[in-house]
Amino acid sequence: MAGSAQAGRRGLRWLAPPATALCMLTCALAAATPAGAAVAQPAVTAPGGPGTMSFFDLARKDCLGTARNTGSKVWYTVADGVLSDVYEPTIDNTNVGTLQYIVTDGATFTDLQTRDMTYTVAADPSGMACTVTATSASHGYRLVITYITDPARDTVLLNTRLAATPGSHADVGKLRLYAHLDAHVNGDGGGGSQNAGGNTGTVDSSTGAPVPVVDSTSVASQAANRSYAVPTYLALRTSSPAAAASVGYAGTASDGLTQLDSTHKLTSFDSAPDGHITATEDVTPRHGGEVTLALGFGRSQAQAVDTAGASLTSPFSQVERSYLAGWAGYDRGLRTPPSHFPGLSDTQAGDLGHRYYLSANVIKASEDKTFPGAIVASMASPWGQAVPAGTAVNGKPVYFGSYREVFSRDLYEAFTGLLTDGDLATARAATLFLFDRQQLANGQLPRNSLVNGESAPDTGGTQLDETAYPILMALQSGLAGDTALWQQHIRPAADFLVANGPSFGSERWEEQSGFSPSTIAAEIAGLTAASVIAARHGDAARAQLYQATADHFQRTIKTWDVTTTGPDGPRYFIRLSKGGDPDAAVSYNLGNGGPTAPGAPTDTVTATSRARPPAPTRASRGRRRTPAPGTCGPCCPASAPSPTSRPGS
């Protein structure tokens, strides 16, 4: 996905070491070293561990992408114009803080991509291949970087061209180009006083050229239910053998960025155990100003090195064609959007068509490739740059799943997009994920889960709309005729809504308990869908009960949530009423630094929810999921869904 063009200026997260430390490493060698060249060193371990505290990366993504298959289990993102979170082998497992370029003339300047260059972003028609143009106005060059993943293996590829900007007359042949990787493999980055989840850096020499490798073999974290976590290694290789490579500790004298900033030269270290690791590699193009980087993954060092190397055996253009063909094939299977819209020019209509396919592809790209139907709320982590990646929680490395988890409310929004664009198979997979993997034995759907359906560290509390939406999804996706799904999943969910609605737990913003119009609307839609499904299975009593409950909520919602005494008009819906009386002269705090609002039984309260019932065991799994003949709902391929008829919010 490509974002709008913008200029990048990110504050650095490293601390410059004392000048004396740099002199000890470099001053004796600098005078005899050619400009910009690496310093030959015997095998040596980097000093300065464990490095500065690591942090997760920006949520404001410029681009994202992954191969349109399930065999290549790697996702890339770009933020602030550089490679950001890279997820592998599951969509919740981030391994990269940043991978960006450093340019130096070896004598007078060193430019860091996020600090010293501006950038623009463009994308191919699918939105899944991203090209960033990073420009140094002060030194007269630019980098044109195209990002894709290898459809055949777990590798992110960066094809990069270094050229002079028009009219600058810069001699780019005298510049050195370095790749600088700030790693947090397996979801943690170490560093700082706690150094939890520290990574290890190594320079591999098995190929005859230096290849930096960063790994984390620990699979333990705060997220006890991530049973699918595996040891992870990443290796950075180039299309031309690297002139030099080094690993070190972030923000110290062994960090390649620190060295290049101070002396414009790189002193190589080939080992950096247990800390916040950076890797720096001389990737200066040998011919034509072009180089391709391969960030390959594996379960061992050798596998990661081999994976990266295998992705470089074919020309970048050939791999790119295969990557784009995968998304073009997916898009051909979607419903074609209208080519004309009243009041819009052909250009405007064409732009809407582009956004349609971009949106459809982002939804599909957000599905995990190990657990079908597990579409995460976002491939980003809000406030990530402010969240330390090297802290411990109860003695285990932190797990920051953030929005890279599955929330049924967010999944319903993605689901409606899938129905609209015609991807019924993924819509059904998402529905079955919620019932087969997330649902609890009492029928409730939890707030969220990991991508395997198990509880995440931030799972907790009851939100009734999270239970209502999957029922609606079953009806809309044509799964209503599945007897096992009805008996073991839909019926328990509807019974839970009847027993606990209209107000139980917290509302959709997760800040307050009370009578929420948004939550109640979802309950009305879910129970109405459940009534239709119950009737289809011959359960007239439940069909009547579910519809009667929905009708009661519909008739009463204004009594609970429309105020006639508020300051903003004679009659309007409020966000929620704490006790079901919208005219009560009370207030509550909206949370997240917001103001107070009408509706609480006390002057000011914090976000609360009613006591949660004891956590039940999970519902049984692995049921038959083929809809009976003739039971396909209104959103089957033969009949397009009506976006205007979707209840809920």
PECORQUI-V331372 format. One record per residue. N is the residue number from 0. PSI is psi as a letter, one per 30 degrees, with the letter a starting at -180 (none if undefined). Layout:
((N & PSI) (N & PSI))
This chain:
((0 & k) (1 & k) (2 & a) (3 & l) (4 & k) (5 & l) (6 & k) (7 & k) (8 & j) (9 & k) (10 & k) (11 & k) (12 & g) (13 & l) (14 & k) (15 & k) (16 & l) (17 & k) (18 & e) (19 & e) (20 & e) (21 & e) (22 & e) (23 & e) (24 & e) (25 & f) (26 & e) (27 & f) (28 & f) (29 & e) (30 & e) (31 & g) (32 & k) (33 & l) (34 & k) (35 & f) (36 & l) (37 & l) (38 & k) (39 & k) (40 & k) (41 & l) (42 & k) (43 & k) (44 & k) (45 & k) (46 & l) (47 & g) (48 & l) (49 & g) (50 & l) (51 & l) (52 & k) (53 & l) (54 & l) (55 & l) (56 & l) (57 & k) (58 & f) (59 & i) (60 & k) (61 & e) (62 & l) (63 & l) (64 & l) (65 & l) (66 & k) (67 & i) (68 & l) (69 & g) (70 & e) (71 & j) (72 & i) (73 & k) (74 & k) (75 & l) (76 & l) (77 & k) (78 & k) (79 & g) (80 & g) (81 & l) (82 & k) (83 & b) (84 & k) (85 & k) (86 & k) (87 & k) (88 & f) (89 & l) (90 & f) (91 & g) (92 & j) (93 & k) (94 & f) (95 & k) (96 & d) (97 & l) (98 & j) (99 & l) (100 & k) (101 & k) (102 & k) (103 & l) (104 & g) (105 & f) (106 & e) (107 & f) (108 & l) (109 & k) (110 & k) (111 & k) (112 & e) (113 & f) (114 & e) (115 & g) (116 & l) (117 & l) (118 & l) (119 & l) (120 & k) (121 & l) (122 & l) (123 & l) (124 & f) (125 & f) (126 & f) (127 & f) (128 & k) (129 & k) (130 & k) (131 & k) (132 & j) (133 & k) (134 & k) (135 & j) (136 & e) (137 & f) (138 & g) (139 & h) (140 & l) (141 & l) (142 & k) (143 & j) (144 & k) (145 & k) (146 & k) (147 & l) (148 & l) (149 & j) (150 & f) (151 & f) (152 & l) (153 & i) (154 & k) (155 & k) (156 & k) (157 & j) (158 & k) (159 & k) (160 & k) (161 & k) (162 & l) (163 & k) (164 & k) (165 & k) (166 & f) (167 & f) (168 & g) (169 & k) (170 & i) (171 & f) (172 & f) (173 & g) (174 & k) (175 & k) (176 & k) (177 & k) (178 & k) (179 & j) (180 & k) (181 & j) (182 & k) (183 & i) (184 & k) (185 & g) (186 & g) (187 & l) (188 & f) (189 & a) (190 & l) (191 & a) (192 & e) (193 & e) (194 & h) (195 & k) (196 & g) (197 & k) (198 & l) (199 & k) (200 & k) (201 & k) (202 & j) (203 & k) (204 & g) (205 & f) (206 & f) (207 & f) (208 & l) (209 & k) (210 & j) (211 & k) (212 & k) (213 & k) (214 & l) (215 & j) (216 & f) (217 & k) (218 & g) (219 & k) (220 & a) (221 & f) (222 & i) (223 & f) (224 & g) (225 & i) (226 & f) (227 & g) (228 & k) (229 & l) (230 & k) (231 & k) (232 & k) (233 & k) (234 & k) (235 & j) (236 & l) (237 & l) (238 & f) (239 & k) (240 & k) (241 & k) (242 & e) (243 & l) (244 & l) (245 & l) (246 & k) (247 & a) (248 & k) (249 & k) (250 & g) (251 & l) (252 & f) (253 & f) (254 & k) (255 & e) (256 & e) (257 & e) (258 & e) (259 & e) (260 & e) (261 & e) (262 & f) (263 & g) (264 & l) (265 & k) (266 & k) (267 & k) (268 & k) (269 & g) (270 & k) (271 & i) (272 & k) (273 & i) (274 & a) (275 & j) (276 & k) (277 & l) (278 & k) (279 & k) (280 & k) (281 & j) (282 & g) (283 & k) (284 & k) (285 & e) (286 & k) (287 & g) (288 & g) (289 & k) (290 & k) (291 & k) (292 & k) (293 & j) (294 & j) (295 & k) (296 & l) (297 & l) (298 & f) (299 & l) (300 & e) (301 & e) (302 & e) (303 & e) (304 & e) (305 & e) (306 & e) (307 & e) (308 & e) (309 & e) (310 & f) (311 & f) (312 & f) (313 & k) (314 & k) (315 & e) (316 & e) (317 & e) (318 & e) (319 & e) (320 & e) (321 & e) (322 & e) (323 & e) (324 & e) (325 & e) (326 & e) (327 & e) (328 & e) (329 & e) (330 & e) (331 & f) (332 & f) (333 & l) (334 & k) (335 & k) (336 & l) (337 & k) (338 & f) (339 & k) (340 & k) (341 & k) (342 & f) (343 & k) (344 & l) (345 & e) (346 & e) (347 & e) (348 & e) (349 & e) (350 & e) (351 & e) (352 & e) (353 & e) (354 & e) (355 & e) (356 & e) (357 & e) (358 & e) (359 & e) (360 & e) (361 & e) (362 & e) (363 & e) (364 & f) (365 & g) (366 & k) (367 & l) (368 & f) (369 & e) (370 & j) (371 & k) (372 & f) (373 & i) (374 & j) (375 & l) (376 & e) (377 & k) (378 & h) (379 & l) (380 & j) (381 & k) (382 & g) (383 & e) (384 & f) (385 & g) (386 & j) (387 & k) (388 & g) (389 & g) (390 & l) (391 & k) (392 & j) (393 & h) (394 & g) (395 & k) (396 & k) (397 & k) (398 & j) (399 & i) (400 & e) (401 & b) (402 & f) (403 & h) (404 & l) (405 & j) (406 & k) (407 & e) (408 & e) (409 & e) (410 & e) (411 & e) (412 & e) (413 & e) (414 & e) (415 & e) (416 & e) (417 & e) (418 & e) (419 & e) (420 & f) (421 & g) (422 & i) (423 & e) (424 & e) (425 & e) (426 & e) (427 & e) (428 & e) (429 & e) (430 & e) (431 & e) (432 & e) (433 & e) (434 & e) (435 & e) (436 & e) (437 & e) (438 & k) (439 & l) (440 & f) (441 & g) (442 & f) (443 & k) (444 & k) (445 & l) (446 & e) (447 & l) (448 & l) (449 & l) (450 & f) (451 & g) (452 & f) (453 & l) (454 & k) (455 & l) (456 & f) (457 & g) (458 & k) (459 & l) (460 & l) (461 & k) (462 & j) (463 & f) (464 & f) (465 & f) (466 & f) (467 & e) (468 & e) (469 & e) (470 & e) (471 & e) (472 & e) (473 & e) (474 & e) (475 & f) (476 & g) (477 & g) (478 & g) (479 & f) (480 & f) (481 & j) (482 & e) (483 & e) (484 & e) (485 & e) (486 & e) (487 & f) (488 & e) (489 & e) (490 & e) (491 & e) (492 & e) (493 & e) (494 & e) (495 & e) (496 & e) (497 & e) (498 & f) (499 & f) (500 & l) (501 & f) (502 & j) (503 & k) (504 & a) (505 & l) (506 & a) (507 & f) (508 & f) (509 & g) (510 & f) (511 & l) (512 & l) (513 & a) (514 & j) (515 & k) (516 & e) (517 & e) (518 & e) (519 & e) (520 & e) (521 & e) (522 & e) (523 & e) (524 & e) (525 & e) (526 & e) (527 & e) (528 & e) (529 & e) (530 & e) (531 & e) (532 & e) (533 & e) (534 & e) (535 & f) (536 & g) (537 & g) (538 & i) (539 & e) (540 & e) (541 & e) (542 & e) (543 & e) (544 & e) (545 & e) (546 & e) (547 & e) (548 & e) (549 & e) (550 & e) (551 & e) (552 & e) (553 & e) (554 & f) (555 & f) (556 & e) (557 & e) (558 & e) (559 & f) (560 & g) (561 & j) (562 & k) (563 & g) (564 & g) (565 & l) (566 & f) (567 & g) (568 & l) (569 & f) (570 & j) (571 & l) (572 & k) (573 & l) (574 & e) (575 & l) (576 & k) (577 & e) (578 & g) (579 & g) (580 & j) (581 & f) (582 & g) (583 & k) (584 & i) (585 & l) (586 & l) (587 & l) (588 & k) (589 & f) (590 & l) (591 & h) (592 & g) (593 & l) (594 & a) (595 & l) (596 & l) (597 & k) (598 & f) (599 & l) (600 & f) (601 & l) (602 & e) (603 & k) (604 & l) (605 & l) (606 & k) (607 & l) (608 & l) (609 & l) (610 & k) (611 & k) (612 & l) (613 & k) (614 & j) (615 & l) (616 & l) (617 & l) (618 & l) (619 & l) (620 & l) (621 & g) (622 & l) (623 & k) (624 & g) (625 & k) (626 & k) (627 & l) (628 & k) (629 & g) (630 & g) (631 & k) (632 & a) (633 & f) (634 & g) (635 & l) (636 & e) (637 & f) (638 & j) (639 & k) (640 & l) (641 & j) (642 & f) (643 & f) (644 & g) (645 & j) (646 & l) (647 & l) (648 & none))
